Amino acid sequence: QVQLVESGGGLVQAGGPLRLSCAVSGRSFSNYAMGWFRQAPGKERESVAAISWSGGSTSYADAVKGRFTISRDNAKKTVYLQMNSLKHEDTAVYYCNAVRSSDYVTPLYLSWGQGTQVTVSS
């Protein structure tokens, strides 16, 4: 089975940084575009950022543009999300998944990981 393991979350004060990691196993990694998603309590899951299989193209939700940076290391089968200038509204559980290369927002793996909690204090 495909395994998605997110890590790096925690409690941080507004304005601070966090770096999330997503380790992928059980399936070929290099040829898949990857994305980060988040879900806050009472809200629907939303796409945050995505990166092409080669790392040459990225996309971001308007809410995080200029603050978040997605990257990947195919040798390590890991995708990262560097989050800076965190805001209280960034509080959510963050997940990763492979995404369609055609739109960068549609998740491909049916089974999600447990995510990593990011809590930003006011």
DADA-V103607 format. One record per pair of residues at least 24 apart in sequence whose ideal C-beta (glycine too) atoms are under 8 Angstrom apart, sorted by the first residue. I is the first residue (numbers start at 1). GAP is how many residues later the second one is. Records with the same first field share a line. If there is no record, write none. Layout:
I: GAP ; GAP
This chain:
1: 25 ; 110
2: 24 ; 25 ; 107 ; 109
3: 110
4: 91 ; 92 ; 93 ; 105 ; 107 ; 108 ; 109
5: 108
6: 88 ; 89 ; 90 ; 107 ; 108 ; 109 ; 110
7: 109
8: 108
9: 84 ; 85 ; 106 ; 107 ; 108 ; 109 ; 110
10: 107 ; 108 ; 109
11: 108 ; 110
12: 74 ; 106 ; 107 ; 108 ; 109
13: 107 ; 108
14: 72 ; 73 ; 74 ; 106 ; 107 ; 108
15: 70 ; 71
16: 70 ; 104
17: 65 ; 66 ; 67 ; 68 ; 69
18: 65 ; 68 ; 100
19: 61 ; 62 ; 63 ; 64
20: 60 ; 61 ; 63 ; 74 ; 96 ; 98
21: 57 ; 58 ; 59
22: 56 ; 57 ; 58 ; 59 ; 74 ; 91
23: 53 ; 54 ; 55
24: 53 ; 54 ; 55 ; 72 ; 74
25: 52
27: 82
29: 45 ; 48
30: 44
32: 66 ; 67 ; 69 ; 76
33: 65 ; 66 ; 67 ; 68 ; 71
34: 36 ; 38 ; 45 ; 62 ; 63 ; 64 ; 65
35: 35 ; 61 ; 62 ; 63 ; 64 ; 69 ; 70 ; 72
36: 34 ; 43 ; 45 ; 58 ; 59 ; 60
37: 57 ; 58 ; 59 ; 60 ; 70
38: 52 ; 54 ; 55 ; 56 ; 57 ; 80
39: 53 ; 54 ; 56 ; 76
40: 49 ; 51 ; 52 ; 53
43: 49
45: 50
47: 52 ; 57 ; 58
48: 33 ; 46
49: 32
50: 49 ; 54 ; 55
51: 28
52: 49
53: 48
59: 45
63: 26
64: 26
83: 35
86: 32 ; 34
87: 33
88: 32 ; 33 ; 34
89: 31
90: 28 ; 30
91: 27 ; 28 ; 29
92: 25 ; 26
93: 24 ; 25
94: 24
